[in-house]
Amino acid sequence: MAAFGTVFMPHMAFTSFENNQWNEAAIVASDSIQLHPGAHVLHYSSTCFEGLKAFKHADGSIHVFRMDQNLKRFDQSSRLLSLPDIDQAQVSKMILDIVAQYSADIPEPPGSMYIRPTHIGTEAAIGKAAAPSESSMLYVLISPVGDYFAGGSKPLRVLLDETGMRCAPHMGMIKSGGNYASALGPILAAKRDVQADQILFCPNGDVQETGAANFLLIDGNEIITKALDSSFLHGVTRSSILTLAADMGMKVTETQLSVEELLKRSAKPNVEAALSGTAAVLTSVGTLIHNGTEHSVGSGEHGPTTQKLRQALNDIQWGKAPDTHNWLTEVK
């Protein structure tokens, strides 16, 4: 199986913003875009994207998961980057049209079709370091993906970093490429130095997020995560997991969590920790590394509540459980 997100369908949905308006969307070859080397995005990082999935149900129908939430965040990211406002209805139709065209290529569960809407500033103007791009392009790439953990998964090793941040605080709730780039150096150093899989950024002891996922702590019947603010990404999977936890009768606590409290709670036998995101859904954290010391989270193994929540979300996505929250949009 090819690495996650490396296989793309030969066509994508495409539109562009010029002369103060969006052009009519079209289906074009995936390798067909042209970009001036002076394009705003290449110099000043005017770029944002989304990640969502379409799933094939047992009856052959195709459903996109929580598209409305991803489109709201896409719109928010575009505005916060001073890119042209997107037309959510247009982008929704682009997503459904390109997924419908390749419905036969959507893998059966546990596979899915990964959907990557992308918005970039295209104006050729390298003098605009402090001004927005007046033109842009928006495209929707799709990529058939298998199970993120096809080779089996071990609980993650996560380094707690109290000195750095994933990105500038005012950029935190924007899903922009620059945020991932800024986290890459510390993540690679953590992999090299302490064999960590990820870094959990905890500036001044405040437990926030990793380079590409939200962090959740499960203590018995309570699920704890940082309350939403503008400094970190508002994950759609995070929101879905918290809703399902409440459905199961769990106590959901959104609050500030300190490194000190995290390590104290993690030493208890029934505690679990997990990372949430579109690609991996919900992934167990088995070890926290802090100031050169390794701390097991609970048993250090996959947590049963983490597995239960992950399965509950998968069952809705795959049509094996009722969609009581209307999270699925059927592709016609």
C-alpha positions in Angstrom: 0.0 0.0 0.0 1.3 3.5 -0.9 2.1 5.9 1.9 -1.0 7.8 3.2 -1.8 10.7 1.0 0.6 10.0 -1.9 -1.9 8.6 -4.5 -4.2 11.2 -6.2 -7.0 10.9 -8.6 -6.1 12.3 -12.1 -8.7 15.1 -11.9 -9.6 17.7 -9.3 -12.2 20.4 -8.9 -10.9 23.9 -9.5 -11.9 27.6 -9.4 -10.1 30.9 -9.3 -10.8 34.4 -7.9 -10.2 37.3 -10.3 -11.6 40.8 -10.7 -13.4 40.5 -7.4 -15.4 37.4 -8.2 -15.1 33.6 -8.2 -15.1 32.0 -11.7 -17.3 29.0 -12.5 -15.8 25.8 -11.1 -14.6 23.1 -13.4 -13.1 19.6 -13.2 -9.5 19.8 -14.5 -6.4 17.5 -14.6 -4.7 17.4 -11.2 -1.4 18.4 -12.6 -2.7 21.3 -14.7 -2.3 24.4 -12.5 0.1 27.2 -13.5 1.6 29.5 -11.0 3.8 32.6 -11.5 7.1 32.3 -9.6 6.2 35.6 -8.0 2.9 34.3 -6.7 2.0 35.7 -3.3 1.7 32.2 -1.8 5.3 31.3 -2.7 6.7 34.3 -0.9 4.2 35.2 1.9 2.5 31.9 2.6 -1.1 32.9 1.8 -2.3 29.4 1.9 -4.8 27.3 3.8 -6.4 23.9 3.4 -8.8 21.4 4.9 -8.8 17.6 5.4 -12.0 15.6 5.4 -13.1 12.1 4.2 -15.7 10.4 2.2 -16.8 6.9 3.2 -18.4 4.0 1.3 -21.2 2.3 3.1 -22.2 -1.4 2.8 -25.2 -0.4 0.4 -22.7 1.3 -1.9 -23.8 4.8 -1.0 -21.0 7.5 -0.4 -21.0 9.9 2.5 -18.8 12.9 3.3 -18.2 13.4 7.1 -18.8 16.8 8.7 -18.3 18.8 5.5 -20.2 21.8 6.9 -17.7 22.1 9.8 -14.7 21.8 7.5 -16.1 24.5 5.2 -16.7 26.9 8.1 -13.1 26.4 9.2 -11.9 26.8 5.6 -13.8 30.1 5.3 -12.4 31.2 8.6 -8.8 30.4 7.7 -9.2 32.2 4.3 -10.5 35.3 6.1 -7.8 35.3 8.8 -5.2 35.1 6.1 -6.8 37.9 4.1 -7.5 35.7 1.2 -10.7 36.3 -0.8 -13.8 35.0 1.1 -14.7 31.5 -0.2 -18.2 30.7 -1.5 -19.1 27.8 0.8 -21.9 26.6 -1.5 -19.6 26.5 -4.4 -16.9 24.6 -2.6 -19.4 22.2 -1.2 -20.6 21.4 -4.8 -16.9 21.1 -5.9 -16.3 18.5 -3.2 -19.4 16.5 -3.9 -18.8 16.6 -7.7 -15.2 15.4 -7.7 -16.1 12.7 -5.1 -19.0 11.6 -7.2 -16.8 11.3 -10.3 -14.5 8.9 -8.5 -17.0 7.1 -6.3 -15.9 3.8 -7.8 -12.4 4.4 -6.5 -13.3 4.9 -2.9 -11.9 2.0 -0.9 -14.1 -0.2 1.3 -13.8 0.3 5.1 -11.4 0.8 6.8 -10.3 2.8 3.7 -11.8 6.1 2.6 -11.4 9.0 0.2 -9.3 11.8 1.7 -10.4 15.2 0.5 -8.0 18.2 0.5 -9.6 21.6 -0.4 -6.8 24.1 -0.8 -6.8 27.9 -1.2 -3.7 29.9 -2.3 -2.9 33.5 -3.1 -1.8 33.8 -6.8 -1.1 37.5 -7.4 2.4 38.0 -8.9 3.4 40.8 -6.6 6.5 40.3 -4.4 6.1 43.9 -3.2 3.1 42.8 -1.2 4.8 41.5 1.9 2.3 43.5 4.0 -0.7 43.4 1.7 -3.1 40.6 0.6 -3.2 38.8 -2.7 -6.1 40.1 -4.8 -6.3 36.9 -6.8 -6.4 33.3 -5.7 -7.1 29.8 -6.8 -9.0 27.1 -4.9 -8.9 23.4 -5.8 -10.1 20.1 -4.3 -7.7 17.2 -4.5 -8.8 13.7 -3.6 -6.7 10.7 -2.5 -7.9 7.2 -1.8 -6.4 6.0 1.5 -6.3 2.8 3.5 -6.2 2.3 7.2 -3.7 4.7 8.7 -2.5 1.9 11.0 -2.5 -0.9 8.4 0.8 -2.3 9.7 -0.5 -2.3 13.3 0.0 0.6 15.7 1.9 1.0 18.9 0.9 3.6 21.5 2.7 6.9 20.7 5.7 8.3 22.5 5.2 12.1 22.9 7.7 14.7 24.1 6.4 17.5 26.3 7.9 20.8 25.2 7.4 23.7 27.6 9.6 26.2 25.7 8.3 26.2 22.2 5.0 26.7 20.4 3.6 25.0 17.3 3.1 28.4 15.7 2.5 32.0 16.4 -0.5 32.3 18.9 -2.5 34.5 16.5 -2.1 31.9 13.8 -3.2 28.9 15.9 -6.8 28.5 14.7 -5.8 28.9 11.0 -5.2 25.6 9.1 -2.2 27.0 7.2 0.9 25.3 5.7 3.2 27.6 7.6 2.0 26.3 10.9 3.1 22.8 10.0 6.4 24.0 8.7 7.2 25.9 11.9 6.6 22.7 14.0 8.7 20.4 11.7 12.1 21.3 13.1 11.3 20.6 16.7 9.4 17.4 15.7 12.4 16.0 13.8 14.7 16.9 16.7 12.4 15.0 19.1 12.4 12.0 16.9 16.2 12.0 16.6 17.0 12.8 20.3 14.4 10.9 22.3 12.7 8.7 19.6 9.4 10.6 20.1 6.6 10.2 17.6 5.4 13.7 18.2 5.8 16.8 20.3 3.0 18.1 22.6 3.5 21.8 22.7 3.0 23.1 26.3 4.2 26.7 26.3 4.8 27.8 29.9 3.3 24.5 31.1 0.0 25.0 29.3 -0.9 21.7 27.5 -2.0 22.6 24.0 -1.6 20.5 20.8 0.9 18.5 18.8 2.3 19.4 15.4 -0.8 17.9 13.7 -3.4 16.8 16.2 -5.4 17.8 19.3 -4.6 16.2 22.7 -7.2 14.5 24.9 -6.7 13.0 28.4 -9.2 10.3 29.6 -9.3 9.9 33.4 -11.9 7.2 34.3 -15.3 8.6 33.1 -13.9 12.1 32.4 -12.4 13.3 29.1 -10.2 16.5 29.5 -8.9 18.8 26.8 -7.8 22.4 26.4 -10.7 24.8 26.1 -11.0 26.4 22.6 -9.2 29.7 22.1 -7.4 31.3 19.1 -4.0 29.8 19.9 -4.6 26.3 18.6 -6.5 24.4 15.9 -10.2 23.7 16.5 -10.2 20.0 15.3 -13.4 18.6 13.8 -12.4 15.1 15.0 -11.8 16.6 18.5 -15.3 18.1 18.5 -16.8 14.8 17.2 -15.1 12.7 19.9 -16.2 15.0 22.7 -19.8 14.8 21.4 -19.6 11.0 21.4 -18.1 10.9 24.8 -21.0 13.0 26.1 -23.4 10.6 24.4 -21.8 7.7 26.3 -22.4 9.5 29.6 -18.8 10.7 30.0 -18.0 14.0 31.7 -16.5 16.4 29.2 -14.1 19.0 30.7 -12.7 21.7 28.5 -10.2 23.6 30.6 -6.6 24.7 31.1 -4.4 21.6 31.7 -0.9 22.1 33.2 2.0 19.8 32.5 2.2 19.2 36.3 -1.4 18.0 36.4 -1.0 16.0 33.2 1.9 14.0 34.7 0.2 13.6 38.0 -3.0 12.2 36.4 -1.0 10.0 33.9 0.5 8.0 36.8 -2.9 6.6 37.7 -3.6 3.1 36.4 -6.9 3.8 34.6 -5.8 7.0 32.7 -5.5 7.2 28.9 -4.2 9.8 26.6 -4.9 10.2 22.8 -4.3 12.4 19.8 -7.3 13.2 17.5 -7.2 14.1 13.8 -8.8 13.4 10.5 -6.1 11.0 9.2 -5.6 8.8 12.3 -9.0 9.5 14.0 -7.9 8.7 17.6 -4.5 7.4 18.6 -3.3 6.2 22.0 -0.4 7.9 23.7 1.5 5.4 25.8 4.5 7.4 27.0 5.1 11.1 27.9 8.7 12.3 27.9 9.5 15.2 30.1 12.9 16.7 31.1 14.7 13.5 30.1 12.3 11.2 32.1 9.8 8.8 30.5 6.3 8.6 32.1 3.9 5.8 31.2 0.3 7.0 30.7 -1.8 4.5 32.7 -0.7 1.0 31.6 1.3 2.4 28.7 -0.8 0.4 26.3 -3.8 1.1 24.0 -6.6 2.4 26.2 -10.0 0.7 26.1 -12.0 4.0 26.2 -9.8 5.4 23.4 -10.6 2.3 21.3 -14.3 2.5 22.2 -14.5 6.2 21.1 -12.6 5.6 17.9 -14.8 2.7 17.0 -18.0 4.7 17.8 -16.8 7.4 15.4 -15.8 4.9 12.7 -19.2 3.1 13.0 -21.0 6.4 12.1 -18.6 7.1 9.3 -19.0 3.7 7.8 -22.8 3.6 8.2 -22.7 0.9 10.9 -24.3 3.1 13.5 -27.1 5.7 13.3 -26.0 9.2 12.3 -27.9 10.9 15.1 -26.1 14.2 14.8 -26.5 14.5 11.0 -22.8 14.5 10.4 -22.9 12.7 7.0 -23.7 14.3 3.6 -24.6 11.8 0.9 -22.9 12.1 -2.4 -25.6 11.7 -5.2 
